[in-house]
Amino acid sequence: MQIIRCVAGSLASLMLLLGGVGRMPAQQAGPVKGNAAQGLASNEKLKVIFDTDIGDDIDDVFALALLISQPEVEVLGVTTAWGDTALRAQLTERFLASVGKSGLPIFAGPKTVEHTTFSQAGYARGDPHPAPWPDATAFTLDTIRRNPGAITLIAVSPFSNLGALIDKDPVTFGKLKRVVLMGGSIRRGYGDLGYSANPSPTPEYNIFSDVASSKKLFASGVPLSVMPLDSTQLKLDEVKRDMVFSHGTALTDGLALLYHQWSASTGSPTPTLFDAMAVAAAVHPELCPTTPMHIRIDDKGNTIAEAGVPNADVCLKSDPEQFFRFYLSSILSN
């Protein structure tokens, strides 16, 4: 079903942007360096757990759509974090079933108090899953134990689930291959797309929402690939939305339906795909080159770069054109 009629010239724009629809070939992706690329160095798939607060902002489901579009990735499970984690799990289950991925395991993390709007609650409640959901903490720790040094955890939510993992079993948490996270603000704050004459950081939502868990994460010793506001304010503008929503597949129709619930709830027409960059960087690290830094989380949720032994690889700048070439070719190939 076609959700939105494609504007005139949309096909031409698509071909100009993508150079022909197709997934980014490995030989054109550029050099892949360091620990971040080890999961793609052989025929073995990259083993991923995806931790998300899907249902508030819209970028989580766009990130999940990108993740399940990658043939080189094995998604071992989706864990929901922050606020009403059971309702988030229901949303995830309904969306994955609608795109033919109902076999992916889903787990709910500890419920917390939140003060944001669950913009896609109506869609989530359309899934009649019986309670309770299996426990995200137990699943994640057990999966790490069975795959020591092989699991990439992509975290695009407040880090309540990660804090629970560290509290429960810090030794097992330390056996993660790495955590790729969307979070922090090093030099640029919200609304700064790189044009500000006086850039300044601001507390970022995922860090600020659970400062205690964020501090534990950055002190954990696990390799961290950090995608802060500096590199993730990627606007899905009207032309790109038309490309996606007029494509007419189960995946793009599902994205369109959730987009309209989010847009109606928030009054915003243009999504920012913060979280999708974390997924893109996990699969193709060259899309967001990183710099080793020592990051300290202060009590107000600021991510402060200071002198010291690096505890994170931080992407301070990305190329939106390269990102959207990869993103759109992946989504429109499914």
N, C-alpha and C positions, 0 to 999 in steps of 0.2 A: 504494500500500500504506500502510495506517495503521500507523505505528511505535509510537505510544503512545496508549492510549485517552484521549480528552479527559475531564477531570473534569467532574462535574455543574456546570452553571452557567458553563462556560467560554465558550460562545457569547455569553451575556449579558455576561460580563466583557469579551469582545472588542469588542462593539458599544459598550459604555460607554467603553472606552479610546479606540477609534478614531473613534467617531462615524460608523460605517459604513466598510467597507474601501474604501480608495482612496488613490491617491498624493496627496501634499501639492500642492494646486493652487498655481500660481505666484502668483496674486493673494492667497492667504492666507498665503504664506510670510513676509511681512514685508519691510521694506526690505532691499535688498542693496546694500552700499556697498563702494567701493574696488576695488583691484586683484583681490581675491579673487573677485569676481563677474563679471569681464569676459568669461569664457568662456560665460556664460549670457545676455549682454546682447543677442544676436542669434540668428538661426535656426541659426547654426553650432554644432555640438556641442562640448562641452568635451573636448579631447584629453588623455587620461590614460595615463601609464605607472604601473603598480602594482608597488611593490617590497615583497616580503614574505618573512618567515621562517616561512611556513605549515608546520604540522606539529607544533610544540611546544605552545604554548598554542592554544586553540580559537578565539580571537577573530579570527585572521587569516582563516579561512574564512568566518566570519560577515561580516567586512568585505568580502571578495571577493563574497559573495552579494549584499550591498547594492549594490556597485558595478555588477555586471552586470544589476541590476534597474532601472537608471536609463536611460530612453530618451534623455535629453539628454546622455549621456556616450558618447564613442567611446573604448573601451579599445584602445589601440594595441599593448599587450603587457603581459605579466606577467613580472617578473624576480624570481628567487629569490635570497635573500641568507642568509649566515651558516651555518656548519656544513656539512652535507652538502647542498649546493645542488642537486645532481642528483636526490637522492631527493625533495627539496621540489618540484622541477619535475615529477617523476612523479606526486606527489600532486595537484598542480595540474591536470595533464593529465587524470587520471582523473576528478577532480571536475567539471571543465568539460565533459568528454565526457558525463558522466552527466546534466547539466542542459541539454544541447543547445547548448553553446558550444564545441565542439571546434575551431572555426576561429580562436580567439584564439591569437596567437603566444605562446610561452613560452620564456624564456631563463634560463640558469643563470649566476649570478655566481661570483666566485672563492670556492673552498672555504676555510673557516677551521676552527680548532679551537673547539669549544664544549663546555660541561659541563652542558647541560640535557638532558632526556629528550625524544626524538622520539616523542611520545605516539601519533601516528597513522601510525607506520612501517608497520604491517601493511597498512593501506589503501593506502599509497603503493606498496608492493611488489607490489600487485595489478595495477599498470600495467606492461606489458612493453616500455616504450619503449627502443629501442636507444640506447646511448651513442655519441658524446657529444652533449650538448645545445648548441645555439648559444649564443654568448657574449653575456652581458647587457651588458657594457661597450661592445662594438662596436655592438650594436643601439641602445642608448640614445643614444650620441653621434651615430650616423648619423641617428637620428630627430630629434634636436634640430637638427642641421644642416639637415635638410629642412623643419623647421617652427620657425624661430627666433622666439622670443617667444610661442609658442603652446602649449607643452607644460606641463601640470601633472603633476609627479611626486609621487605619494602614497607616502610611505615609512613603513612600519609595522614595521620590523625594525631590528636593529643596523645602523649606517650604513656597513657595509663596502663595499657596492656604490657608494655615493655617494662614499666616500673614493677608490675606484679610479677613478671618473669624473673627480674633481678632479685626481688625480695624472696621469692620462692626458692630459687636455685641459681645463684650467681655463677657457679662453676659451669653448669650446663649452658647458661646464656653465653658464657665466654667461648663456647665452642661453635658459635655461629661463624660462618665464613665472613659475613659483613652485614651491616645494616645500611640500607640506602634510604634516606629520609628526606621528606620535604619539611623544612623548618628553619627558623632563624631569620635574622636580618643583620647583615654585617655592615654594609655601607648604604644600602637603599631601603627605604620603607615602602609601605603601601602607597600605590598610586604613582610611584616614581618608575617610569618606564625607561630611564636612562638619559633623560633630557634635562634633569634638574641641574641648575647652576650650583646649588648647595645641597648635595645629597646628604641625607641623614637617616640612620637606622631607627626602627621602632620595634617595640615588642611584637613578635609574630605569634599568631593564634595558637599553633600547635605547641610551641614552647611555653607561652604565657598561660595557657589553660591548665597545665599541670607542671609547674616549675619543679616540684620535688622529683617527679619521674624524669624530667628532662636532665636535671643534675646527675641523677643516677646513670642515665644513658651515656652522657659525655664522660663520666668517670669510670665506665665499665671496662675499658680496655679493648672492646670489640672494634674492629676496623669500621669507621663511619664514613660514608659518602654523603655529604650534606648539600642539599639543593635549597638555598635560602630564597628570600624575596628578590635578592639581587639578580637571580637567573630564572625565575619561574613565573614572572608576570606576563604570561603569554595569552594574548587576547584572541578568542575565536570570533572573528568579526563576521559581519553579515554574509559576505561572499563565501567564506569558508563554511559557515553554517548551512547555506543553501547547498553547497556541494555534498555535505554529509546528509542532511535531512531529505534531500530529493533522491538519494541513492536507492532507496526502496528495498533494503535487505532487513532481515530480522534485527540485526545489530544496530543499524542506523535508525530504524523505526523505534527501537527501544530507547535509544539516546534522545530522539526527538520527543517522545512522550514524557520522559523525565525532565528534559530541558523545559518544556512548557509548564510543568508543575512548579519547577524552581523559579522560572521567570515570573509566573503569576504571583507566587508567594513573596518574592523579593522586590518585584518592580524593576528588575534589571534585565536588559536584553542581551548583554554580552558576557559570556562566561570567561573567566580567567583560568587557564588550565595548569594551575600550580602543580597539582599532584601528578599530572601526566608526565611532567619532566622527570620526576623520580623514577617512574617506570622506564622511560626512554633511556635515562642514564644507566639504569641497571643492565639494560640489554646492549646498548651502544654507548659506552662511556665517552666516546669522542664527541658526542652531542653536547656535553657539558664538562669541559676540561676543568680539572680541580687543582687547587693549591693546598699544600699541607699547612695547617694552622693549628694553634692552640686556642680552643674556644672555651670560655668560661660562661656559665649561666649565672646571672645574678638573681637576687631575690625578687626583682621586678619582671623577670622573664626576658631580659636583654641577652643577646648572644654577643659576647665581647671577645674580639680577637686580641690576644696579648702575647707577650714573650713567654716562651716555654716549649717543652717538648710537644710536637704536634699530636693532637688526639683526634683529628678529623681531616679529611680531604674535602675542601669546600669549593663549590663552583660559584665563582663571582660574576660570571658573564656567560650567556649563551647566545646562540644565533637563532632568532625566531624563524627565519626562513628555512634553515636546515631542519629545525625541529618540526615545523609543520609539513615539510616535504616527507619526513619519515612518518609523522602521525597520520596524515591524510592517506598516504599510500597504503599504510597498514589497515586502516579502518575501511577504506573503499575497496580493498582486495578481498573482503569477507562478505 
